[in-house]
Amino acid sequence: MTEAQARITALIKDLDKDIKIVGKTDEQTILMIEDRLKVSLPESYKWFLREYSLLMMPNYIVYGVGSVGEPACLKLTIGVREKGLPAALVVIENDNDGRILCLDTARTKGEDCPIVGWATQDGKVSDAYPGFYDLLETKLKDTLLGKQARVST
């Protein structure tokens, strides 16, 4: 386990009942997602899929596979591609503010890739996080801070 994975696992453990983990994704499903989207997912995201599949927090959903039907990341990516999403991007979160967060699989280095925002209004792509682990850790820390604020009031 990498240091980033250990930090993320610890944060998830700290959040316990404040988040919902859907489960684990098998290798066959990961390969199917890559094949259907014609991309190579970074190892960081594959680790997330294998360990958690999809993660729901009070203010965020990090899309992965889900528990029923077509994998959420696949279904959402295909749907948004019809609206002009570049082929190398894979949808992992909708911030509900006119921007969709995506893995930029064209820029994978090592086991991770940058996270970019794709503006639904004009199709602009902008860097959002240096990597998937950074996004996940930030969202989990934000959720933990929100939990601590609710407990102290």
C-alpha positions as CSV (number, residue, x, y, z in Angstrom):
1,M,0.0,0.0,0.0
2,T,1.4,3.4,-0.9
3,E,1.5,6.3,1.5
4,A,-1.4,8.1,-0.3
5,Q,-3.5,4.9,-0.2
6,A,-2.8,4.5,3.6
7,R,-3.8,8.1,4.2
8,I,-7.0,7.7,2.2
9,T,-7.8,4.4,4.0
10,A,-7.3,6.0,7.4
11,L,-9.6,9.0,6.5
12,I,-12.3,6.6,5.3
13,K,-12.0,4.7,8.6
14,D,-12.3,7.9,10.5
15,L,-15.5,8.9,8.6
16,D,-17.0,5.5,9.2
17,K,-20.8,6.1,9.1
18,D,-20.6,9.5,7.5
19,I,-19.8,8.0,4.1
20,K,-21.1,5.1,2.1
21,I,-18.9,2.7,0.3
22,V,-20.5,0.7,-2.4
23,G,-18.1,-2.3,-2.5
24,K,-15.3,-3.7,-4.6
25,T,-14.9,-3.9,-8.3
26,D,-13.5,-7.0,-10.1
27,E,-10.8,-6.9,-12.7
28,Q,-13.2,-8.0,-15.5
29,T,-15.4,-4.9,-14.9
30,I,-12.3,-2.6,-14.9
31,L,-11.2,-4.1,-18.2
32,M,-14.7,-3.7,-19.6
33,I,-14.7,0.0,-18.6
34,E,-11.4,0.6,-20.3
35,D,-12.5,-1.2,-23.4
36,R,-15.8,0.6,-23.8
37,L,-14.2,4.0,-23.1
38,K,-11.1,3.3,-25.2
39,V,-8.8,4.5,-22.3
40,S,-6.3,3.1,-19.9
41,L,-7.3,4.0,-16.4
42,P,-4.5,5.0,-14.0
43,E,-3.6,2.6,-11.3
44,S,-4.7,5.1,-8.6
45,Y,-8.3,4.9,-9.9
46,K,-8.1,1.2,-10.4
47,W,-7.1,0.8,-6.7
48,F,-10.1,3.0,-5.8
49,L,-12.4,0.8,-7.8
50,R,-11.0,-2.4,-6.4
51,E,-11.3,-1.2,-2.8
52,Y,-14.4,1.0,-2.8
53,S,-16.1,1.0,-6.2
54,L,-18.0,4.2,-5.5
55,L,-17.9,6.6,-2.6
56,M,-20.7,8.7,-1.3
57,M,-20.0,11.6,1.1
58,P,-22.5,14.2,2.4
59,N,-21.4,16.8,-0.3
60,Y,-19.6,14.6,-2.9
61,I,-19.9,11.4,-4.9
62,V,-16.7,10.0,-6.4
63,Y,-18.1,7.9,-9.2
64,G,-16.8,4.4,-9.9
65,V,-18.9,1.4,-10.6
66,G,-21.9,1.3,-8.2
67,S,-24.0,-1.6,-7.1
68,V,-26.4,-2.2,-10.0
69,G,-26.6,-1.6,-13.7
70,E,-23.9,-0.1,-15.9
71,P,-20.9,1.3,-14.0
72,A,-21.6,4.9,-13.1
73,C,-18.3,6.3,-14.4
74,L,-18.9,4.5,-17.8
75,K,-22.6,5.6,-18.1
76,L,-21.8,9.2,-17.1
77,T,-18.7,9.5,-19.4
78,I,-20.6,8.1,-22.4
79,G,-23.5,10.5,-21.7
80,V,-21.2,13.6,-21.4
81,R,-19.2,12.6,-24.4
82,E,-22.3,13.1,-26.5
83,K,-22.1,16.7,-25.3
84,G,-18.5,17.2,-26.4
85,L,-16.4,15.7,-23.6
86,P,-12.9,14.9,-25.0
87,A,-12.3,11.2,-25.5
88,A,-9.4,11.0,-23.0
89,L,-11.5,12.3,-20.1
90,V,-13.4,10.0,-17.7
91,V,-16.1,11.4,-15.4
92,I,-15.5,10.9,-11.7
93,E,-17.6,13.7,-10.1
94,N,-20.2,16.3,-11.0
95,D,-19.8,19.4,-8.8
96,N,-23.3,20.5,-9.8
97,D,-21.9,24.0,-10.5
98,G,-21.4,23.6,-14.2
99,R,-18.2,21.7,-14.0
100,I,-17.6,17.9,-14.3
101,L,-14.4,16.5,-12.7
102,C,-12.6,14.0,-14.8
103,L,-9.5,11.8,-15.0
104,D,-7.3,13.1,-17.8
105,T,-6.1,9.7,-19.0
106,A,-4.0,11.2,-21.8
107,R,-1.7,12.7,-19.1
108,T,-1.1,9.6,-16.9
109,K,2.3,9.5,-15.4
110,G,3.3,6.6,-13.2
111,E,0.2,5.4,-11.4
112,D,-1.8,8.6,-11.4
113,C,-3.1,11.2,-13.7
114,P,-4.3,14.8,-13.3
115,I,-7.9,15.6,-12.5
116,V,-9.4,18.3,-14.8
117,G,-12.6,20.2,-14.7
118,W,-14.7,20.2,-17.9
119,A,-17.1,23.2,-18.1
120,T,-20.5,22.1,-19.3
121,Q,-21.3,25.5,-20.7
122,D,-18.4,26.1,-23.0
123,G,-16.4,22.8,-23.0
124,K,-13.3,24.4,-21.4
125,V,-10.9,22.1,-19.7
126,S,-8.9,23.3,-16.7
127,D,-6.6,21.6,-14.2
128,A,-8.3,20.9,-10.9
129,Y,-6.1,18.5,-8.9
130,P,-2.6,17.1,-9.6
131,G,-3.9,13.6,-9.3
132,F,-6.7,11.3,-8.3
133,Y,-5.2,10.6,-4.8
134,D,-5.1,14.4,-4.2
135,L,-8.8,14.8,-5.1
136,L,-9.9,11.9,-3.0
137,E,-7.8,13.0,0.0
138,T,-9.1,16.6,-0.3
139,K,-12.7,15.5,-0.5
140,L,-12.3,13.1,2.5
141,K,-10.6,15.8,4.6
142,D,-13.4,18.3,3.7
143,T,-16.0,15.7,4.8
144,L,-14.1,15.1,8.1
145,L,-13.9,18.8,8.8
146,G,-17.6,19.1,8.2
147,K,-18.2,16.2,10.6
148,Q,-16.1,17.7,13.3
149,A,-17.9,21.1,12.9
150,R,-21.3,19.4,13.3
151,V,-20.1,17.5,16.4
152,S,-18.7,20.6,18.1
153,T,-21.8,22.7,17.7
